[in-house]
Amino acid sequence: MRRFNFLAEIAVLYLIVCAIGWFFNGGAWSYPGVALHPFLIVVAIEANQYGLRPAILTSVVGLLLYLIGSPGLSNDDSVPMLAIMATGVLFGMTQESRNRQLRDARNELDRSRTEQDRLRQRIQILTQANNELNERILGEVNTVSSFSEIARRLSVLEQEDLFPAICELINDYLSASKSSVYSLSDGVLTLESARGFVVIPEDLKSISNQDSLAWHAVNEKTSLSALDLLSRKGTAETPARALKEGEHPILMASPIFDEAEGRVTGVVCVNNLPFSKFHGASKKILGVIARWAGDALNNAAIVEGLRARLSAEASRGAQ
């Protein structure tokens, strides 16, 4: 299509110039003997617009038209003929050099844009990696801060103070409205402390039923939720509906370990929890609190034992 337009443009321009010569130059449409030949305008236009090869083609066409339109050639005709050819070559070479420079500049611009895009993509990747690293660091800082807060709030030496502190931690970290802590003795879970209850139900003051969630957590030595038991039973009702209706007095339970002896000494329980807060991470958080509670209770027992021993030795010394 471009070549067709180029050839059509040459034909139209020469037709216009020859028509002007026909009407205003006494029928001499090829302008024989004219030094500053009008065909030079056509050659210059095509050379400046398309480059060397179109300029040479236009010069050849103009030279042929000049030869056809001239009845007889003389020495004076050599001047316009040379001018036509020289104009095509010189203007064409100049435009070709300019086009080459434009192509090089365009290619360099394209390479620069490509490099900018690659650099932008690398920056985006680095920014994303930096954001992920910041989130990870912030998460670790928050985790360390949470562990430090748990340790601070459980840094009491009396067991009667530890049990209420454990319930407060459960309510704060899990947004629970009711929680309880039990100690294990002689096959019975005995309530040591509770938070959020107006009146503690009788069946929660001590738990001996082995089918209860608290005993499942003790026997399996892992954190469990009411959803876990419902999924095992394959109940026809959806677990979410059963939990919303409050059919389970204990929603989550996690065992308290004595790491030194490797045995379970109690259990921490969540008795009431906003349903929107009930998710898989809640069991992990409760398990962390139970682990810290086991260490704190073990330390408190050691300190109380030392106090009792020192008191007994002091009594024997006084006697």
C-alpha positions in Angstrom: 0.0 0.0 0.0 2.9 2.4 0.8 4.6 1.7 -2.5 1.4 2.3 -4.4 0.9 5.6 -2.6 4.5 6.5 -3.3 4.2 5.8 -7.0 0.8 7.6 -7.2 2.3 10.6 -5.4 5.1 10.8 -8.0 2.7 10.5 -10.9 0.4 13.2 -9.4 3.2 15.7 -8.8 4.7 15.3 -12.2 1.3 15.5 -13.8 0.7 18.8 -12.0 4.1 20.2 -13.0 3.7 19.1 -16.6 0.2 20.5 -16.8 1.4 23.9 -15.6 4.1 23.8 -18.3 1.6 22.8 -20.9 -0.8 25.7 -20.1 1.7 28.4 -19.1 4.9 27.6 -21.1 3.5 27.4 -24.6 3.0 23.6 -24.6 6.6 22.9 -23.5 5.5 20.7 -20.6 9.1 19.3 -20.0 10.6 22.8 -19.7 13.5 22.1 -22.1 16.6 24.4 -21.6 15.4 25.7 -18.2 18.3 25.7 -15.8 16.3 25.9 -12.6 14.0 23.1 -13.7 10.6 22.7 -12.0 11.2 18.9 -11.9 13.7 19.7 -9.1 10.8 20.5 -6.8 9.2 17.1 -7.3 12.6 15.4 -6.7 13.3 17.4 -3.6 9.8 16.7 -2.2 10.2 12.9 -2.7 13.8 12.9 -1.4 12.9 14.8 1.8 9.9 12.6 2.4 11.1 9.1 1.6 14.9 9.0 1.3 17.6 7.9 -1.3 15.9 5.2 -3.3 12.7 7.1 -3.9 14.7 10.2 -4.7 16.7 8.4 -7.4 13.6 6.8 -8.8 11.9 10.3 -9.0 15.1 11.7 -10.7 15.1 8.9 -13.3 11.4 9.5 -14.0 12.0 13.2 -14.3 15.0 12.7 -16.6 12.9 10.4 -18.8 10.1 12.9 -19.0 12.7 15.6 -19.9 14.2 13.4 -22.7 10.7 12.6 -24.0 9.5 16.2 -23.9 12.6 17.7 -25.5 12.4 17.7 -29.4 16.1 17.9 -29.8 18.9 17.9 -27.2 21.7 20.4 -27.0 24.6 21.3 -24.7 22.3 23.6 -22.7 20.1 20.6 -21.8 22.9 19.0 -19.9 22.6 21.5 -17.1 18.9 20.7 -16.0 19.6 16.9 -16.5 22.6 17.0 -14.2 20.6 19.2 -11.8 17.8 16.7 -11.7 20.1 13.7 -11.0 22.3 15.6 -8.5 19.3 16.8 -6.6 17.9 13.3 -6.2 21.3 11.9 -5.1 22.3 14.7 -2.7 18.8 15.3 -1.2 18.3 11.5 -0.9 21.5 10.8 0.8 20.9 13.7 3.3 17.4 12.4 4.1 18.7 8.8 4.3 21.2 9.9 6.9 18.5 11.7 8.8 16.2 8.7 8.7 19.1 6.5 9.9 19.6 8.8 12.8 15.9 8.8 13.6 15.8 5.0 13.5 18.8 4.8 15.8 17.3 7.3 18.2 14.0 5.4 18.1 15.7 2.1 18.8 17.7 3.7 21.6 14.4 5.1 23.0 12.8 1.7 22.8 15.8 0.1 24.6 15.6 2.8 27.2 11.9 2.2 27.7 12.5 -1.6 27.9 15.2 -1.1 30.5 12.9 1.3 32.4 10.2 -1.3 32.4 12.6 -4.0 33.6 13.9 -1.7 36.3 10.4 -0.8 37.3 9.5 -4.5 37.6 12.6 -5.1 39.7 11.7 -2.2 41.9 8.2 -3.6 42.3 9.6 -7.0 43.2 12.0 -5.5 45.7 9.2 -3.3 47.1 7.0 -6.4 47.5 9.8 -8.4 49.1 10.5 -5.5 51.4 6.9 -5.2 52.4 6.7 -8.9 53.1 9.9 -8.7 55.1 8.5 -5.8 57.1 5.3 -7.7 57.8 7.3 -10.7 58.9 9.5 -8.6 61.1 6.5 -6.8 62.5 4.8 -10.2 63.1 7.8 -11.5 64.9 8.1 -8.4 67.0 4.4 -8.6 67.9 4.9 -12.3 68.7 7.9 -11.6 70.9 6.0 -8.7 72.5 3.0 -11.0 73.2 5.2 -13.7 74.7 6.8 -11.0 76.9 3.4 -9.8 78.0 2.3 -13.4 78.8 5.5 -14.0 80.8 5.0 -10.7 82.7 1.4 -11.4 83.6 2.3 -14.9 84.7 5.3 -13.9 86.7 3.7 -14.5 90.1 4.8 -17.1 92.6 1.5 -18.0 94.2 -0.7 -20.6 92.5 -3.8 -18.9 93.9 -2.8 -15.8 92.0 -1.7 -17.7 88.8 -5.1 -19.3 88.1 -7.0 -15.9 87.8 -4.1 -14.5 85.8 -4.5 -17.4 83.3 -8.2 -16.7 82.9 -7.5 -13.0 82.3 -5.0 -13.9 79.6 -7.5 -16.2 77.8 -10.2 -13.5 77.9 -7.8 -10.8 76.6 -5.9 -12.8 73.9 -8.9 -14.7 72.6 -11.6 -12.0 73.2 -13.4 -14.7 75.3 -16.2 -13.7 77.6 -16.0 -16.8 79.8 -13.0 -18.9 80.6 -11.9 -21.4 83.3 -8.8 -23.3 84.6 -8.9 -26.8 86.0 -6.4 -28.9 87.9 -6.2 -32.6 87.4 -6.3 -34.8 90.6 -7.5 -38.3 91.2 -9.2 -38.6 87.8 -11.3 -35.4 88.3 -10.8 -32.0 86.8 -11.4 -29.5 89.6 -12.1 -25.8 88.9 -9.4 -23.5 90.2 -10.5 -20.2 88.7 -13.1 -18.8 86.3 -13.9 -15.5 84.7 -17.0 -14.1 83.1 -19.5 -16.2 85.0 -22.3 -14.7 87.1 -23.0 -18.1 88.6 -20.8 -21.0 87.8 -22.9 -24.1 86.8 -22.6 -27.1 89.0 -21.4 -29.4 86.2 -18.5 -27.0 85.5 -17.2 -26.9 89.1 -15.7 -30.4 88.6 -15.6 -32.5 85.5 -15.4 -36.3 85.7 -17.3 -37.1 82.4 -14.7 -38.6 80.1 -16.7 -37.6 77.0 -16.4 -33.9 77.8 -14.2 -31.7 75.7 -11.9 -31.0 78.6 -11.2 -34.7 79.1 -10.7 -35.2 75.4 -8.0 -32.5 75.5 -6.4 -34.1 78.5 -6.4 -37.7 77.1 -5.2 -36.7 73.7 -2.8 -34.1 75.0 -3.6 -31.5 72.4 -5.8 -28.5 71.9 -9.3 -29.3 70.8 -12.4 -27.4 70.0 -16.1 -28.3 70.0 -16.0 -28.2 66.2 -13.5 -31.0 66.3 -15.8 -33.2 68.3 -18.8 -32.3 66.2 -16.9 -33.3 63.0 -15.9 -36.6 64.5 -19.5 -37.4 65.5 -20.8 -36.6 62.1 -23.8 -34.7 63.4 -26.6 -33.9 61.0 -26.7 -30.3 62.1 -24.0 -27.9 61.0 -21.3 -27.3 63.7 -21.8 -23.6 63.3 -25.5 -23.8 64.2 -24.8 -26.0 67.3 -22.2 -23.6 68.5 -24.5 -20.6 68.0 -27.2 -22.3 70.0 -24.8 -22.7 72.9 -25.1 -26.4 73.2 -21.5 -26.8 74.4 -20.5 -25.4 77.8 -16.8 -25.6 76.7 -15.9 -24.4 73.2 -12.1 -25.0 73.4 -9.7 -26.7 75.8 -6.0 -27.2 75.9 -4.0 -29.3 78.4 -1.5 -27.9 80.9 1.8 -29.9 81.0 4.4 -30.5 83.7 7.4 -30.5 81.4 9.7 -32.0 84.1 7.5 -35.0 84.6 5.9 -35.1 81.2 2.4 -35.4 82.4 -0.8 -33.3 82.2 -1.6 -31.4 85.4 -4.7 -29.5 84.3 -6.6 -27.9 81.4 -7.5 -24.4 80.3 -10.9 -23.8 78.8 -12.8 -21.2 76.8 -16.5 -21.4 77.8 -17.9 -18.5 75.7 -16.5 -16.8 72.7 -17.9 -14.5 70.0 -18.6 -16.7 67.0 -16.8 -14.3 64.7 -13.6 -14.9 66.8 -13.8 -18.6 66.5 -11.1 -19.8 64.0 -8.2 -22.2 63.7 -5.6 -19.8 65.2 -7.6 -19.6 68.4 -6.6 -23.2 69.4 -3.0 -22.4 68.7 -3.2 -19.3 70.9 -4.9 -21.2 73.7 -2.2 -23.9 73.4 0.5 -21.2 73.8 -1.2 -19.9 76.9 -1.5 -23.4 78.3 2.2 -24.1 77.8 3.2 -20.9 79.5 0.7 -21.6 82.3 2.3 -25.0 82.8 5.7 -23.5 83.2 4.4 -20.8 85.5 2.5 -23.3 87.7 5.6 -25.5 87.8 7.8 -22.6 88.9 5.2 -21.6 91.5 5.1 -25.1 92.9 8.9 -25.2 93.1 9.0 -21.8 94.9 6.3 -22.9 97.3 8.2 -26.1 98.0 11.3 -24.1 98.8 9.4 -21.8 101.0 7.9 -24.7 102.9 11.3 -26.3 103.3 12.9 -23.1 104.5 10.0 -22.6 106.9 10.4 -26.1 108.3 14.2 -25.6 108.7 13.6 -22.3 110.4 11.1 -24.0 112.8 13.6 -26.7 113.6 16.3 -24.2 114.2 14.1 -22.2 116.6 13.4 -25.3 118.6 
